[in-house]
Amino acid sequence: MTAVITGLGVISPFGAGVTAFFDGLCSGRSAVAPITSFDAASFPVSVAAEVPAATAERWRAPGAVSDAHARDRKVGFALAAAHQALAQAGLVDAGPGPSTAPSTAPSPAHGLEPRAGGHAALAAAALSLGLGLETALLEDFAVLGDHIDWDTERARALAAHAAGERTPRLRTPADLAARALRAHFGLGGPQYLHMSACAAGAAALACAASLIERGRARTVLCGGTDSMINPLGLGGMARLGATSPRAASDACRPFDLHRDGLAMGEGAAMFVVEDAAAARDRGATALAAITGWGSTQDAYKATAPRPDGAAAVAAMQRALQRAGLVPGDLDYLNAHGTGTPLNDVAEAQAIAAVFGPPRLPVSSIKGAIGHAMAAAGALELAACVLALAQQRAPGTTGLRELDPLCAVVALPPGAHPLRLRRVLSNSFGFGGHNASVILEAA
């Protein structure tokens, strides 16, 4: 069985929908700007790529566990992106989408009008979701021992290396976004959650394709959602030394000689994945086929890539092998490209080890939308689906002077018309998680 994508939805720092997302990527603009969701003036980092306030406020989580949890941005992002994807696949009515008010009694497809046969497909549909830490509110963090709640001041202390040895205790369910998706759309099939950091969204799509290929599911709602732009998330990433200290829109500059760290991002991308024959029988349009995927582990350090790049190389090689392709068959590679000094060099070297002398067009979208953590791989695969559809690839926003150590054909900012048939997307996460996925034009 061949797994195909029949629906795609995106919530990104460029706004709601695939058009705003891809047009933004191809414009060469950056969505990185001063943080508005909280006062970050005293933090080491004060810029990020936030989902616009109007978009974030519109998509609150109906039927969440509590009103506080309903304000978890990543839950609303997932619901909104899923609604877009299911509507495009013809499984729900396009309608207005999820309600902005919490529902006291969540029910399948609450607030939606399913298309004919939609309920039946969703009742058996599987869910494969990439997630990060659930940090609905800072009050959800209590310090063991004295039970003092986390607040902005304590998060600032964390960023300043003065948080001490206390360990926070999570009180929010790790599967909150998945619960909301199941309840809202009436998903009755098996559930798979992926917590592989920045590779989680890509792993979720690969899992969906595997379920279809093995006949374990006929329809899978999959993707990734995340939002770590809050005092704790920002403070933690700053303490890791992963974020760029630049308070400017070009804070993240993948593969650039003068790059100095990532910019935080947020959002969600959701996909409807189906068996190609079943999708054709019900008249659905295939957007792309998922033909190859590979996953490996560095088994090295939590915050640095393996120097020899062997695991990243293996992930790409496994994806090619599963797809029955050789390196020369690919037309474009979407890089993980975080804009950090170590990661970009390691990935460029791994790409060279697989594809040989630079010839394959490569770009990273993180200069435009920041690093969306668990949602990053899903957003990048969404960009690949749209690149195949429009026969143009987004360049690397923020790239001005290519680092000689990053020996790749890095596309500069803007849109690049290309003949695209097969594309590969890399997602290499903290902790050494590696995922590579190949998409082909349907």
N, C-alpha and C positions, 0 to 999 in steps of 0.2 A: 504494500500500500504506500502511496505517496502522500505526504502531508503538505497541504497548501494553506496559505493564509487567505481568508475570505473577508476579514474585517480588521480595521486598524483604527485606533483612537489615541489621541495624544493630548496631554496637558503639559505645557512647557513654559519656560520663562518668556517665551514669545506670545503666550496666550493659549486659548483653547482651540483645538482642531489641528488637522494635519496641514492645512494650507498656511496658517500663521506660522507653524513650526518650520516647515521646509522653506518657505519664502524667507523667513528670518535667517536660517542657516545659509542660504544661497546669497543673501545680501551682503555678507561680510561684516555685518554689525554684531556687536556683542551685547548680550542682555545683562552683563555684569554691571551693577550699579550700587550706590550706597544702600545699605540694608534699611528697610522701613518697618519690618515686622516687630522689631524691638530696638532699644537704644544700644547700639554697638560702638558708640564713640570711644569708650575706654578699653575696648578689646584690641588685641594685636592686629586683628583683621576687621575691617568695617564695610567691606563690599562683598556681594554675592549675586548670583543669578536667581532671583526670586520669581515665582509665578506671580503675575500681576495681581494686586489686591482685589480688584473687581472679580477676576476669575476665581481666585481662591475662596472668596466669601460666597460666591454663588453656589459652589459645590460643597455644601456641608453634608455630613453623613447621616442619612435618614435611618432611624432604627438602631442607632449606636447603643453601646452598653449604658452610657450615661451622657448627659449634656456636655460634660467636660470632654469625654472621649469623642463626642461629635465634632469637637473643634480640632481634632487631629488632622492636619492638612493632608497627610498622605492617604487617609481613608477617602476623603472627598475626591482627591485626584484620581484614585483608582476607580471609584464609581463613575466619575465623569468620562474617563477614557474608555472604560468598559462599555458604557452606554453608546458611545460613538462607534466602537468596534462592532457591537452586536447589531446596531442599526444598519451599518453598512453591509453586514452579512445577511441582513433580512430576517433576523431573529427577534427583533423588537421594533416597534414603531419608532420613527425618528423622534417625534414628540419633543417636549421641552427638556427631557432628561430627568435625573434624580431631583427630588424635592430639596429645597433649602432648609426645610424644617425637620427636626428629628421626628420619627414616627414612633408612637407608643406601642404599636403592634406590627412589627415588620412582617411583610408577606411577600411571596414571590412576585417579582416584577412590579413592586409597589410604585404607583405613579406612572406606569408605562402601559402601553397597549401592544401586546405581542402580535407579531405577524402570524398569519395562518401557519400552524405547525411549529411556531416558535416555542411555545410552552413545552411541547413534547421533546424537542431537541435539548432545551435547557434543563429539563428534568433529569436527563441522563448525562448532561455535560460534566466533564471533569474541570477542575481548577488547578492551574500550575502557576504559582505566584512567587516572585522574588521580593523579599522584604528585608528591611534593615531593622534597627532597634526601634521598638515602639516607644516614643517619647512624647506622648500626647500632650502632657503638660509637665513643667518642671516639678510640680507638686507630686508627681508620680514617683519621684525619686526620694527615698528616705535613707539616711545614713545609719548603717548598722551600729548598734551600741547606744547611741543617744537619740536616734530617730528624728534628728533635725532635718526638716525638709530642705531640699535643694532650692536655691533661689539664684537670682542673677548675680549677687555678690559672691556667692560660693563658686559659681561658674567662672566668674572673673578670676577668682583665686586659682582655679584649676588651670586657666590659661597662663597664669603667672608663675606656675610651678610651685604653688603654695597650698595645694589642696590637702596635703597630708596623706595618710595611709588608709583613710576610711574607704569602704567599698559600698557603692550605691546598691540598693535593692529595688528591682523592678516590680511594680505592682500592676502594670498594664499587661493584658494578655498579648502574647507575641503574635497571635494570629488575628488581631482585631480587624485589619483590612480584609482578610479572607472571610471572616464571619460576616462582615457587611456585604461583601459581594455575593456570598451564598444566599443570604437572606433576601437581598434586594432583587436578585435575578432568578431565584429559585433553582440554583444549581444543585442537582441531586447526585452527581457522580463523585468519584474519588477526588481527594484533595492532596496536592503536593506543594509544600512550602520550601523555598530555597533561601538559605541564610548565608550564602557564600559571598558576602560583602559586595564589592563592585561587579562581580561576575553573576550575581543572582538573577538579574533580568534575562540575561542570555541563557543561563542554565534553565530557566523556566520555559523558554521557547524550545530549547533542545529536548527537554523532558516531554513537552507536548507533542513534538514530532515523533519521539520514540513511542509514546502511547498510541498514536495513530498507526505507525508502522507495524507495531506488534498486535494490532487489533484490540487493544485494551480500551479504546474509546473511539467514538465517531466524531465527537465535537469536544474541543478543549478551549476554555477561556484562559488565556495566559498573558504574562507580562511582568512588569515590575513597577513599584511605586515607592517613593521615599521623600522625606523632607528632614534634613538635619540642620536647617538654618534656624537655630535657636541658641540661646546662651550656652547650653551644655555642649551641643554638637559643635558649635563654632570654637568654643574654648578647647574642647578635646582635640580637634584637628589642628588648631594653632599650636597646642603643646606638642603634638607629634612632629611639628616642623614641616607639615605637608603643604600648608597654604602659602600663597604669595603674599608678601607684606605690602604690595603695591595697592594703594587706594585708588585704582583707576579701572576703566572698562577693559583695558588690556592686561589685567592682572594675570590671566592664564594665557600662556603663549607656547602651545605645544611645538616641540621640535626646534624652537628658536634658540639661537646661541645665548640669548640673555634671559631665558626662562628661569624662574625661581620659585615655582610652586603652583598649586592648583587654586581655582576659585570654587567655592561651594555652589552647588546648584540644587534643584529639586524638580519634581514632576512625576509623571507616569506615562507609560505607553502600554496599551493592552491590545491583544490580538485574538481573533477567532481563528482557530486552526482546525481543519477538517480533513477527512479522507477525500482525495481528489475526485474519485468516482462518485461518492455520495454527494459532494458539493455540486458536481455537474448534474447529477440526477435531479436535484432540487432547484436547479437554475441559478445557483450562486456563481459569482465571478471570482476566479482565483486571481489574487494580486501578485503572488510569488509562491514558489515551492521551496520548502526547507529540505535540502538534499544532503547536507553534511554537517556534522558537529563533532567536536572533540573536547574533552575536559581532562585536566591534569592538576597536580598539586606540586608547588615548588618544594615543600618540606624544607624550608630554609628559615626565613625570618618573617615575623608578622608585619613589619613595616618597610621591608626592602625586597626588591626582586632578586631572584637567584642570579648571580653574576654571569654564569655561563648560558643562561637563557634556555637550558635544555627542556624544561617543562613547557615553556611557551612554544618552543619549536614543535614539541610532541603534540600539543593541542591542535596546532594548525595542520600538522601532517595527518593526524587522525581524522580531522574534518575532511581533508582532501580525499583520504582513502575511502571514507564512508560514502562520499559523493561520487566516487569512481573517477576522480579528476587528477590531473597533474598540475604543478604550479603554473605552467604556461596557459592553462585554461581560464584563469581568473582575469577579470577586467578592472577590478577596483578593490581596494582594501580599506575598510574603515578601522582606523587604529584606536586602541584604548587611549593613547596620547594624553596623559594627564597634565603635562606641562611641568612635571617635577624633574630635577636634574638626573636622577638615577633611572626612573622608569622609562623615560623616552629613549635613552640610549639603549637600555636593555631590550626594549621592544624593537627598536630599529635593527639591532644586531640579530634578533630572532627572525625578523622578516627577511633579512639578507641571507640567513642560513637556510631558509626554506625556499625563497624565490630567486636567489642568486643576485647578480648585478642589478642595480636599480633600473626598473622599467615599468613596474606596476604602480599606477597612480594610488597615492596614499593620502588620507587626510584624517584629521581629528575634529570632532564638533565641540569639544569641551571648551575651546576658546570662545565659542559663541554662547553656550548655555551652562557652562560650569560643569562640575562633577556632581551628578545626581545620585551618586552612591549606588544603592541597590537598584535604582531605576535606570542607571546609566546604560547598561547593556541593552535594555529594552528600547530606550530612546534611540540608541545608535542603530539597532536593527530596524526601527521604524524609519530612520533616515535612509537606510539601505533599500527598503521596500519602495520608498518614494523616489529614490535615485533610479531604480530599475524602471519605474513607471514613467518617469519624466526624461530619462536618458540624459541626466546631468547629475554631477556629484558636487556636494558643497565643499568648498576649500577649507583651509585651516585658519580660522579667524585668529588674529594676533600674531601670526607668523610673519616676520619681517626679514630675518637673516637666518638661514638654515644652519644649524649646528653641524660642522663637518663630521662629528661623531655619529650623527643621525643620518646615515647614508641611505635615504629613501627618496622617492620622487614625491615630495610633499607638495600637494596642491596649495597655492596661495589663497588668500581670502577671496570669496566670490563664488559664482557658479561656473562649472566647467562642463560643457557638452561633451559627452563620451558615448561610445557604443558599448552599452552594458548588457551583458547576458548573465554573467555569474559574478557575485561579489562575496567577500568574506568580511566578517566583523569580529574583532578581538575584544575580549573583556577580561582584564587581568586585575584581580582584586587584592585588597589588603589580606594578609594571611597566606598569600601564595596561591589563591584560587585562579585558575585559568580556564577560559571557555572561548572557543572559536566556533562560529556558525556560518555556514554557506547558504546563501539564497540564490535561486535561479529565477529568471523571468518566466512567468507562467505561460 
